[in-house]
């Protein structure tokens, strides 16, 4: 594992992060590791979706279209 250090964090930002960590029953380190890990996962998802965006297989659905199509098929 590596260590990451962030310098020049304003006191109010640190205090807000500490409060959020305490509200979850976590240490500041554990809380921040969770945030950093989640961001890394999201970036991988974005890369994967970008790869699929260039596909030309004729299948494209907009937001909510699939749910509307299912409802129509079910007669709802």
C-alpha positions in Angstrom: 0.0 0.0 0.0 1.0 3.6 -0.5 0.4 6.7 1.6 -1.3 9.8 0.2 -0.8 13.1 1.9 -2.8 16.2 1.2 -1.3 19.5 2.3 -2.8 22.8 3.1 -6.3 21.5 3.9 -8.3 24.4 5.5 -9.3 23.8 9.1 -13.0 24.1 8.3 -12.7 21.4 5.6 -10.9 19.1 8.0 -13.4 19.7 10.7 -16.3 18.9 8.4 -14.7 15.7 7.3 -14.0 14.7 10.8 -17.6 15.3 11.7 -18.8 13.2 8.8 -16.4 10.4 9.7 -17.5 10.5 13.4 -21.2 10.4 12.3 -20.4 7.1 10.5 -18.4 5.7 13.4 -15.2 5.8 11.4 -11.8 7.3 11.8 -10.9 10.1 9.4 -8.5 7.8 7.6 -11.1 5.1 7.1 -13.7 7.6 5.9 -11.3 9.3 3.4 -10.1 5.9 2.1 -13.8 5.1 1.4 -14.2 8.3 -0.6 -11.1 7.8 -2.6 -11.9 4.1 -3.3 -15.4 5.0 -4.5 -14.0 7.7 -6.8 -11.6 5.2 -8.3 -14.4 2.7 -8.9 -16.6 5.4 -10.6 -13.7 6.4 -12.9 -13.4 2.8 -14.1 -17.2 2.7 -14.7 -16.9 5.9 -16.7 -14.1 4.4 -18.8 -16.2 1.3 -19.5 -19.3 3.3 -20.5 -17.2 5.4 -22.8 -16.0 2.2 -24.6 -19.6 1.0 -25.1 -20.7 4.5 -26.4 -18.7 3.9 -29.5 -20.4 0.6 -30.3 -22.7 0.5 -33.4 -24.8 -2.5 -32.6 -28.1 -0.6 -33.1 -29.2 -0.8 -29.5 -29.6 2.6 -27.8 -32.0 3.4 -25.0 -32.4 6.8 -23.4 -33.1 7.4 -19.7 -36.4 5.9 -18.7 -37.1 4.3 -22.1 -36.6 0.8 -20.8 -38.9 1.3 -17.9 -41.6 2.8 -20.2 -41.2 -0.1 -22.6 -41.6 -2.7 -19.8 -44.7 -0.9 -18.5 -46.2 -0.9 -22.0 -45.5 -4.6 -22.5 -47.1 -5.4 -19.1 -50.1 -3.3 -19.9 -49.5 -0.9 -17.0 
